[in-house]
Amino acid sequence: MKPSRSVPTLAMLRAFDAFGRAGGIRKAALMLEVDHAVVSRHLSALEAFVGTALIDRSAGVRGLTSDGAEYHRRITAAFQEISNATLMLRKRHDQQLLIWCSPGFAYHWLSPRLSAFAEQNEDIAFELRPMDYSPDFAINEADGDIRYVRDAAATALPAACRWFELAKPLIYPVASPALAEAIATRLRGPRDLLSMRLLHEESDMEWRLWFASQDIELPPSAIAGPRLWHAHVMLDAAKSGQGIALANDFLAKNDLSSGQLVALQTSEHMFKPARLGSYQFVARADRWHNGPLARLRNWLVREAS
């Protein structure tokens, strides 16, 4: 007998969605906070409803059949659309902001200033999440994102998003006062830095671009020096005398003011001014003029200027 309705129950679909994402009945049960027997019963009911096997039970595999994988893809998309629609309604009038940000910028510049934003916007519940990668705006993972983007990087703006350039800072080499003094007699120009210990984030690309800005062409082999991944970790290493780092005022101004770091650019003619990228603020286009987000954007522009 054919089912009297064309859509399975929500319980069946939720169990199947959880099974596909978790990769097993017991894991799906934990995700849904129900007994595994309940999940198993809903899965069997769903297979009976659609009239085909969705789960491959051969040899205890418990994976999805080809029909099951295709059905799960479409079910997941439908659930995501429901989630997006619900979040949009909830966020349209709320006063909450979740901002992702590259860790170095968050640690050295944004976090110390958040108290000023909070004082001016007491009605906004603000959450800052330092992350190494950008959020997925398609699923409302964040309200906005602040990230440093190199000019040479081939980055595409996420779909249905807007952005603005927060700042395009000068990039310059820095070191601890002790190290700067120790290398002073050897540092006559930018090429001399290649014989010294250079500190990197995740790659040597920033140094390569900086040397290119000084009209120095480098071989394809990697530039020596440790990879420390985060700007604040790299600058901490520089402060302790472990090597020379590239920085900008958003990352190093406080350490320069306190004397924990010094800029190695001692004269205008030694190093050419270099602007290698910019800090960009990105958010969903349909949230761009949302009250709290617009207030944050305007505040960021004032602070960065």
C-alpha positions in Angstrom: 0.0 0.0 0.0 1.3 3.4 -0.9 1.8 5.9 2.0 -1.0 8.3 2.5 1.3 11.3 2.6 4.2 12.3 0.3 6.6 13.5 3.0 8.1 11.3 5.7 7.8 12.4 9.3 10.3 14.9 10.7 11.5 12.3 13.2 12.5 10.0 10.3 14.3 12.7 8.4 16.1 14.0 11.5 17.3 10.4 12.3 18.5 9.9 8.7 20.2 13.3 8.6 22.0 12.6 11.8 23.0 9.1 10.7 24.5 10.5 7.5 26.5 13.2 9.3 27.6 11.1 12.2 28.4 7.9 10.3 26.6 5.5 12.6 23.5 4.8 14.5 24.9 5.1 18.0 26.7 8.4 17.1 23.5 9.7 15.5 21.6 8.8 18.7 24.1 10.8 20.8 23.8 13.7 18.5 20.0 13.6 18.8 20.1 12.7 22.5 17.8 9.7 22.1 18.2 5.9 22.4 19.9 4.2 19.5 16.9 1.9 19.1 14.8 5.0 18.4 17.2 6.0 15.6 17.2 2.5 14.2 13.4 2.3 14.2 13.1 5.7 12.4 15.7 4.6 9.7 13.8 1.4 9.0 10.5 3.3 8.8 12.0 5.8 6.4 13.3 3.0 4.1 9.9 1.4 4.1 8.3 4.8 3.3 10.6 5.5 0.3 10.6 1.9 -0.8 14.3 1.5 -1.2 17.4 0.8 0.9 19.2 3.9 2.1 21.7 2.2 4.4 24.2 -0.4 3.3 24.1 -3.1 6.0 26.3 -5.6 4.2 29.3 -6.9 6.2 28.4 -4.5 9.0 29.4 -1.5 6.9 26.5 0.7 8.0 27.2 3.3 5.3 24.8 5.0 2.8 23.8 3.3 -0.4 24.1 5.4 -3.6 20.4 6.3 -3.3 20.9 7.1 0.4 23.9 9.4 -0.3 21.9 11.4 -2.9 18.8 11.5 -0.6 21.0 12.6 2.3 22.5 15.4 0.2 19.1 16.8 -0.6 17.7 16.3 2.9 20.7 18.1 4.4 20.3 21.0 1.9 16.6 21.3 3.0 17.4 21.3 6.7 20.1 23.9 6.1 17.6 26.1 4.3 15.2 25.8 7.2 18.1 26.7 9.6 19.0 29.7 7.5 15.4 31.0 7.3 15.0 30.6 11.1 18.3 32.3 11.9 17.5 35.2 9.6 14.2 35.7 11.4 15.8 35.5 14.8 18.7 37.7 13.9 16.8 40.4 12.1 15.9 42.2 15.2 18.3 40.9 17.8 21.2 42.8 19.3 23.8 40.0 19.2 27.0 40.1 17.2 29.4 37.1 16.5 32.5 38.3 14.8 35.3 36.0 13.6 38.8 37.5 13.2 42.3 36.4 12.4 44.0 35.6 15.8 46.9 38.1 15.5 44.6 41.1 14.7 42.2 40.0 17.4 44.9 39.7 20.0 47.0 42.8 19.3 44.4 45.3 18.0 40.7 44.4 18.3 40.5 42.8 21.7 42.1 45.7 23.7 39.6 48.1 22.1 36.4 46.1 22.7 35.7 47.7 26.0 35.3 51.1 24.2 32.8 49.5 21.8 30.9 47.9 24.7 30.7 51.3 26.6 29.3 52.9 23.5 26.9 50.0 22.6 25.7 48.6 25.9 22.7 47.0 24.2 24.8 44.8 22.0 25.9 41.4 23.2 29.3 41.0 21.4 31.2 37.8 20.9 34.7 37.7 19.4 36.0 34.4 18.0 39.7 34.3 16.9 39.9 31.8 14.0 42.5 30.7 11.5 39.9 30.5 8.7 36.9 32.4 7.5 33.3 31.5 8.5 30.8 30.0 6.2 28.3 32.8 5.8 25.9 30.6 3.9 25.0 28.9 7.1 25.2 32.0 9.3 28.3 30.8 11.1 29.2 34.4 11.9 27.9 38.0 11.5 31.2 39.3 10.2 34.8 38.4 9.6 38.0 40.5 9.8 41.0 39.0 7.9 44.3 40.1 6.4 44.4 39.4 2.7 47.6 39.7 0.7 47.4 41.7 -2.6 48.9 38.7 -4.4 46.3 36.2 -3.0 43.6 35.1 -5.5 40.7 35.3 -3.1 37.1 35.3 -4.1 34.4 37.0 -2.1 31.9 34.6 -0.6 28.6 34.4 -2.4 26.0 37.1 -1.4 28.6 39.0 0.7 29.9 42.5 0.9 33.2 43.8 2.1 35.3 46.9 2.7 38.9 47.6 3.3 39.6 48.4 6.9 43.2 49.3 6.4 46.2 48.8 4.1 49.1 49.1 6.6 52.8 49.5 6.0 54.8 46.3 6.6 58.3 46.5 8.2 60.8 44.2 9.9 61.0 44.2 13.7 63.2 42.7 16.3 64.0 42.8 20.0 66.2 45.8 21.1 69.1 43.4 22.0 68.9 41.6 18.6 68.6 44.9 16.7 71.8 46.2 18.4 73.6 43.0 17.8 73.0 43.1 14.0 73.3 46.9 13.6 76.7 46.8 12.0 75.8 44.0 9.6 72.5 45.5 8.4 73.3 47.8 5.6 70.3 47.1 3.4 67.4 44.7 2.9 69.5 41.9 1.3 71.5 41.5 4.5 68.4 40.2 6.2 68.6 37.0 4.2 71.6 35.9 6.2 69.7 36.4 9.5 67.1 34.3 11.3 63.7 35.3 9.8 60.4 34.4 11.5 57.3 33.3 9.5 53.6 32.7 10.1 52.3 29.7 8.1 54.7 30.2 5.1 57.5 32.5 3.8 55.1 34.3 1.4 55.0 37.6 3.4 58.8 37.8 3.4 58.9 37.0 -0.3 56.5 39.8 -1.1 58.4 42.2 1.2 61.7 41.4 -0.5 60.0 41.8 -3.9 58.9 45.3 -2.7 62.6 46.0 -2.1 63.5 44.9 -5.7 65.1 41.7 -4.5 64.3 38.6 -6.5 64.5 35.3 -4.6 65.0 31.8 -5.8 62.1 29.4 -5.5 63.6 27.5 -2.5 62.0 28.2 0.8 63.4 31.0 3.0 64.9 29.6 6.2 63.4 30.2 9.6 60.7 28.7 11.8 57.0 28.7 10.9 54.9 29.8 14.0 51.5 30.1 12.3 50.0 32.9 14.4 51.1 36.6 14.2 51.0 37.0 18.0 53.2 33.9 18.5 55.6 35.1 15.9 55.9 38.5 17.6 56.3 36.9 21.0 59.3 35.0 19.5 60.7 38.3 18.1 60.3 40.0 21.5 62.4 37.2 23.1 65.2 37.7 20.5 64.5 34.6 18.5 64.6 36.3 15.1 63.3 39.1 12.9 59.6 39.3 12.1 57.5 41.3 9.7 54.8 43.4 11.4 52.6 46.4 11.0 51.1 49.1 13.3 48.0 47.0 14.0 50.1 44.2 15.3 53.2 45.8 16.8 52.4 49.4 17.8 52.0 48.6 21.5 55.2 46.6 21.6 57.1 49.4 19.8 55.7 51.9 22.2 56.7 49.8 25.2 60.2 49.2 23.8 59.8 45.4 23.6 60.3 45.6 19.8 62.1 48.1 17.5 61.5 48.7 13.8 64.6 47.9 11.9 63.8 50.5 9.3 66.1 53.2 10.7 66.0 55.6 7.7 63.8 56.3 4.7 66.4 55.2 2.2 67.3 51.8 3.9 63.9 50.0 3.2 61.3 51.0 0.7 57.8 51.5 2.1 55.8 48.2 1.6 52.1 47.7 1.6 51.5 44.0 0.9 47.9 43.5 1.7 44.9 44.8 3.6 42.6 44.0 6.5 39.1 43.4 5.2 35.8 43.2 6.9 33.3 40.8 5.2 29.6 40.2 6.0 26.5 38.9 4.4 24.9 41.4 2.0 21.5 40.9 3.5 22.8 41.7 7.0 25.0 44.6 5.9 22.7 47.4 7.1 21.5 45.5 10.2 21.7 47.9 13.2 24.3 46.2 15.4 26.5 45.2 12.4 26.3 48.7 10.9 27.3 50.2 14.2 30.3 47.9 14.5 31.4 48.7 10.9 31.3 52.4 11.6 33.1 52.0 14.9 35.8 49.9 13.1 36.3 52.6 10.5 36.7 55.3 13.2 39.2 53.2 15.2 41.3 52.1 12.2 41.6 55.6 10.9 
